[in-house]
Amino acid sequence: MSPRENPFGQVLVALVTPFTADGEVDWPGVEQHIDDCITAGADGIVVTGTTGETSTLTDPEKLRLVEVGKSVAAGRAKIITGGGSNETAHAIHLYKQSEKAGADGVMIVTPYYNKPTQAGVLTHFRMIADATDLPVILYDIPGRTGIPITYETIVRASHHPNILAVKDAKGDFAEVSRVLNNTDLMYFSGDDTNVLPHLSIGATGLIGVTANITSTPYRTIVDAVNRGDLAAATAEHKRVEPLVRAIMTHVPGTVAAKYVLHGLGRIGSPRVRLPLVGPEDTEAYAIETSLEAVRDIPGADFSNFRPDRNAAAGGALPKVPGTTR
């Protein structure tokens, strides 16, 4: 299949949404964090995704995150809005508003909780893609949504002119290869542990949680793969592995990323919104133990790491509830 132009970037950060200690969005913190990620090598930022705690954000917060992202990026990186809804009508409304707010693309997660048939999944995707001129990434993460996007559905969706890519958190590399062989869809690794394996079989890039801590190693891996230097890509993959383990193994990635970013002095609070809570002592200890193996990763200097388990404890109830519909 003929390759399409990539409108998304290659090193995309699944952005955490910095909160204040009482659980409100820390807007200056958001601006600083986006700038840090781009400066470190990201050329795409996914706001309001799973890692951004989209389920507990209000629609006005989601739209403002797009606006702030566009302002801070100032053309240096693409701003993709994630999340969506398991109600097709609400997802259409939200993505239309996101387009008006300046989003460069949308990422549509498989409808969750409803457990629609594949015909329902495909209709959901197509109706959203019909409603916006923005390029679309489909997000395949059955571990969270309860259902996969099957190969047949992906192929059928690929015929829509706005559906250009898939974010894969399913880990079925045989299926990824089959899709890449039979469509002109781009693939983005949605599993931090599998970034290099995805790239090695033809994926375009990554949408990563660990990249919140530093996107520099991922820029190195992608650039090495682009020039055909698998040895350099593999060396960087091995170097970043302990950091990936620290962020992605012990607690939800959002929780760990905020705990680590706060300990590095990069965000003002490690607070998450309920039902997420900060790491318990055993979990915090496991994160900190994994970080002891991190060595010489650009942008990840832990010599002054000061984790604060008390500040991270519990979760916040914001003043205005978010909506999942």
C-alpha positions in Angstrom: 0.0 0.0 0.0 1.2 3.5 -0.7 2.4 5.4 2.4 0.3 8.3 3.7 1.7 11.6 4.9 1.9 11.5 8.7 0.0 14.4 10.3 0.5 13.3 13.9 4.3 13.2 14.6 6.3 10.2 15.6 7.2 10.7 19.3 3.8 11.4 21.0 3.4 11.9 24.7 0.3 10.6 26.4 0.2 13.6 28.6 -0.7 13.6 32.3 -2.9 16.4 33.4 -1.1 18.2 36.3 -3.5 19.0 39.2 -3.3 21.1 42.3 -3.3 19.4 45.6 -7.1 19.8 45.7 -7.6 18.2 42.3 -8.2 21.2 40.1 -6.2 21.5 36.9 -2.9 23.3 37.4 -3.0 25.4 34.2 0.5 26.9 34.6 1.7 23.4 35.4 0.1 22.1 32.2 1.8 24.8 30.1 5.2 24.0 31.6 4.9 20.3 31.3 3.9 20.5 27.6 6.8 22.7 26.9 9.2 20.3 28.8 8.0 17.4 26.7 8.4 19.2 23.4 11.8 20.6 24.3 12.9 17.0 25.2 12.0 15.7 21.7 8.3 15.1 21.4 6.6 16.2 18.2 3.1 15.2 19.2 1.1 15.7 22.4 -2.0 13.6 23.2 -4.1 15.5 25.7 -7.3 14.2 27.5 -6.3 10.5 26.9 -6.4 7.8 29.4 -3.2 9.0 31.0 -4.7 12.5 31.1 -7.5 11.2 33.3 -10.1 11.9 30.6 -12.9 10.1 32.5 -12.8 12.6 35.3 -12.2 15.8 33.2 -15.1 18.0 32.3 -15.7 18.9 28.7 -14.6 22.5 29.2 -11.4 21.2 30.8 -10.8 19.0 27.8 -11.3 21.8 25.3 -9.1 24.1 27.2 -6.4 21.5 27.3 -6.5 21.6 23.5 -6.3 25.4 23.4 -3.4 25.5 25.9 -1.6 22.8 24.0 -1.9 24.6 20.7 -0.7 27.8 22.3 2.3 26.3 24.0 3.3 24.1 21.1 3.3 27.0 18.7 3.8 24.8 15.7 6.6 22.7 17.3 4.3 19.7 17.9 0.9 18.4 16.9 -1.9 18.4 19.5 -4.1 15.4 19.4 -7.2 15.1 21.6 -7.9 11.7 23.0 -10.6 10.2 25.2 -13.9 10.5 23.3 -16.9 8.8 24.8 -18.8 5.5 24.8 -21.8 7.6 23.7 -21.4 8.2 20.0 -23.4 11.5 20.0 -21.3 12.9 22.8 -18.1 11.8 21.2 -19.2 13.6 17.9 -20.0 16.8 19.8 -16.7 16.7 21.8 -14.5 16.1 18.7 -16.3 18.9 16.7 -15.6 21.3 19.6 -12.0 20.0 19.8 -11.6 20.8 16.1 -12.8 24.3 16.7 -10.4 24.6 19.6 -7.5 23.9 17.3 -6.8 20.2 17.6 -4.6 18.7 14.9 -6.1 15.2 15.2 -8.4 13.0 17.2 -7.8 9.7 18.9 -11.0 7.6 19.2 -11.0 4.8 21.9 -13.1 1.7 21.3 -16.5 2.2 23.0 -16.1 0.9 26.6 -18.7 -0.7 29.0 -21.5 -0.9 26.4 -19.7 -3.9 24.7 -21.1 -3.3 21.2 -20.7 -5.7 18.4 -18.0 -5.1 15.8 -20.7 -3.5 13.6 -21.4 -1.0 16.4 -17.7 -0.3 16.9 -17.3 0.4 13.2 -20.4 2.6 13.0 -19.1 4.6 16.0 -15.8 5.1 14.3 -17.2 6.0 11.0 -19.8 8.5 12.3 -17.2 10.3 14.3 -14.8 10.4 11.4 -17.6 11.7 9.2 -18.3 14.6 11.6 -14.8 16.1 11.6 -12.2 16.9 9.0 -9.4 16.0 11.4 -7.2 12.9 10.9 -8.2 10.1 13.1 -6.2 7.5 15.2 -8.2 4.5 16.4 -7.2 3.3 19.9 -7.3 -0.4 20.3 -6.9 -1.2 24.0 -9.2 -4.2 25.0 -7.7 -4.4 28.5 -9.5 -1.2 29.3 -12.5 -1.2 27.0 -13.5 -4.9 27.3 -13.4 -5.5 23.5 -10.8 -5.4 20.8 -11.0 -3.9 17.3 -10.8 -7.0 15.2 -8.7 -7.3 12.1 -11.7 -7.2 9.9 -13.0 -4.0 11.5 -9.7 -2.3 11.2 -9.5 -3.1 7.5 -13.0 -1.9 6.9 -12.4 1.3 8.9 -9.2 1.9 6.9 -11.3 2.7 3.9 -12.6 5.9 5.5 -10.5 8.9 4.2 -10.1 10.4 7.7 -9.1 7.3 9.5 -5.3 7.2 9.1 -3.8 5.3 12.1 -4.2 2.9 15.0 -2.7 3.1 18.4 -2.1 -0.5 19.4 -2.1 -1.6 23.1 -3.2 -5.1 22.2 0.3 -6.5 21.5 -0.7 -8.8 18.7 2.3 -8.3 16.5 1.1 -10.8 13.9 -2.1 -8.8 13.5 -0.2 -5.5 13.3 2.0 -7.0 10.5 -1.1 -8.2 8.7 -2.8 -4.8 8.9 0.4 -3.0 7.7 0.6 -5.4 4.7 -3.0 -5.0 3.7 -3.8 -1.3 4.4 -2.0 2.0 4.3 -2.8 2.7 8.0 -0.1 4.0 10.3 0.5 2.3 13.6 1.6 3.8 16.9 2.8 1.7 19.8 0.5 2.2 22.8 2.6 -0.1 25.1 5.8 1.5 26.4 7.5 -1.9 26.7 6.9 -2.7 23.0 7.9 0.5 21.3 11.0 -0.9 19.6 9.3 -4.2 18.6 6.4 -2.2 17.0 8.8 0.1 15.2 10.9 -2.8 14.0 8.0 -4.3 12.0 6.9 -1.0 10.5 5.1 1.1 13.0 5.3 4.9 12.5 5.9 5.9 16.1 4.6 5.8 19.7 2.2 7.3 22.1 3.9 6.8 25.4 3.3 7.4 29.1 7.0 7.1 30.2 7.7 9.9 27.7 6.1 12.2 30.3 9.3 11.7 32.3 11.6 12.2 29.3 10.8 11.9 25.6 14.5 12.2 24.6 15.2 8.4 24.6 12.2 7.8 22.4 13.4 10.5 20.0 16.7 8.7 19.9 15.0 5.3 19.2 12.7 6.6 16.5 15.5 8.6 14.8 17.8 5.5 14.9 15.1 3.3 13.4 14.4 6.0 10.7 18.0 5.8 9.6 18.2 2.0 9.8 20.4 1.8 12.9 18.9 -1.0 14.8 21.9 -1.4 17.1 21.6 2.2 18.3 17.8 1.8 18.8 18.3 -1.4 20.7 20.9 0.1 23.0 18.5 3.0 23.9 15.6 0.6 24.3 17.7 -1.4 26.9 18.7 1.8 28.6 15.2 3.1 29.1 13.8 -0.3 30.2 14.1 0.3 34.0 12.3 3.6 33.7 9.5 2.0 31.7 9.3 -0.7 34.4 9.1 1.9 37.2 6.2 3.8 35.4 4.2 1.0 33.9 4.4 -2.0 36.2 3.4 -1.2 39.8 0.4 1.1 39.6 -1.5 2.8 36.8 0.9 4.7 34.5 -0.8 8.0 35.4 -0.3 7.5 39.1 3.4 6.5 38.7 4.2 9.3 36.2 2.8 12.0 38.4 4.6 10.5 41.5 7.9 10.6 39.6 7.4 14.0 38.0 6.6 15.5 41.4 9.6 13.9 42.9 11.7 15.4 40.2 10.2 18.8 40.9 8.6 19.0 37.4 5.0 19.3 38.6 3.6 21.0 41.7 1.5 18.1 43.0 1.3 14.3 42.3 -2.5 14.4 42.9 -4.8 12.2 40.8 -8.6 12.3 40.8 -10.7 9.5 42.3 -11.2 6.7 41.8 -7.4 6.8 41.1 -5.3 7.1 44.2 -1.6 7.7 44.8 0.7 4.7 45.5 0.5 2.9 48.8 3.8 2.5 50.6 4.6 -0.9 49.1 3.8 0.4 45.6 5.9 3.6 46.1 8.8 1.5 47.4 8.5 -0.7 44.3 8.6 2.3 42.0 11.5 3.8 43.8 13.4 0.5 43.7 12.9 0.2 40.0 14.2 3.8 39.5 17.5 2.8 41.2 18.4 0.9 38.0 17.9 4.0 35.8 21.3 5.1 34.5 22.4 7.9 32.2 19.0 8.6 30.5 18.9 12.1 29.0 16.2 14.1 30.8 15.9 11.6 33.7 18.4 12.8 36.3 17.3 11.1 39.6 20.2 12.4 41.7 17.9 14.9 43.3 14.8 12.8 43.3 12.6 13.6 46.3 9.4 11.5 46.3 6.6 12.6 48.6 4.4 9.7 49.5 2.2 11.9 51.8 1.5 14.4 49.0 0.6 11.5 46.7 -1.7 9.7 49.1 -5.3 9.3 48.3 -7.2 10.9 45.5 -9.1 14.2 44.9 -12.8 15.0 44.3 -12.8 18.1 42.0 -15.4 20.8 42.6 -17.1 20.1 39.3 -17.6 16.5 38.3 -16.4 15.3 34.9 -18.6 13.3 32.6 -18.3 9.9 30.9 -21.2 10.6 28.5 
